[in-house]
Amino acid sequence: MRALFVFFFTLCLSTHAIAQTRDFLFSADIEGTTATARHLKNDREWVDTETCTTPCQMTLELKRLGPIRFDHPEHGEHRVPLPRTLWGNALPVSMEARFETPIDPEEADFQARLAEAQNGPDRKAKIFRKIPPMFEARAKRSGWCVLLFRIDTIGYPRDLRIRECSEDMFSENALTSVQSWRYIPKIEGGNAIETPLKKTLVRFSLSGKNGKPIPPKREAPKR
């Protein structure tokens, strides 16, 4: 969710983030339904000043207005400077909090394809995103690993484990690759359900100076 706070102009704030002046703290709840202003009492203790259900407006006297600080656990700190003409003025400042949902193109594509699958016949899980593995720098030949995992109802591989590899050095990169994959989950009766056991073969290819692939230490099992 993204919260938009307006202090005579628009500021952007992600959900869970915090915007702070020198004596006020502005925050949004996880659902983006409530905005809260907290005031620093006696320079020691934060106390709730006003809470409202969005969309809403708050009019607060920001006596020590300074830069607005955004602090987000994933995106770090970001400061937005305010015009110097506002600094130190004990003027009522109107804050309007609105919330929007940012659009992730990949997630939107996934949801569209999931909805299409749920409106069709029953089907097994199908790959949606597949990231090829990084080749192991120590390897002198091609290789492979067989992995086992389950696919949850939103398409992510869970409980990954290695069944076998042509050489142990390939196992870590195989796990890292498959952890980033995503599937359109198995569909039964229009509902997404878990796939309790999925087996997949991850290949690592290395070619010689002549351009021909160098065979793995042992042949991969048939899928």
Secondary structure, DSSP 8 states (H G I E B T S, - for coil): -EEEEEESSEEEEETT-EEE-SSEEEEE-TTS-EEEEEEEETTTEEEEEEEEESSEEEEEE-TT---EEEEETTTEEEEE---GGGTT---EEEEEEEEE----HHHHHHHHHHHHHHTS--B--EEEE-------TT-SS-EEEEEEEEE-TTS-EEEEEEEEESSGGGHHHHHHHHHT-EEE-EEETTEEE-EEEEEEEEEE--B-TTS-B---SS-----
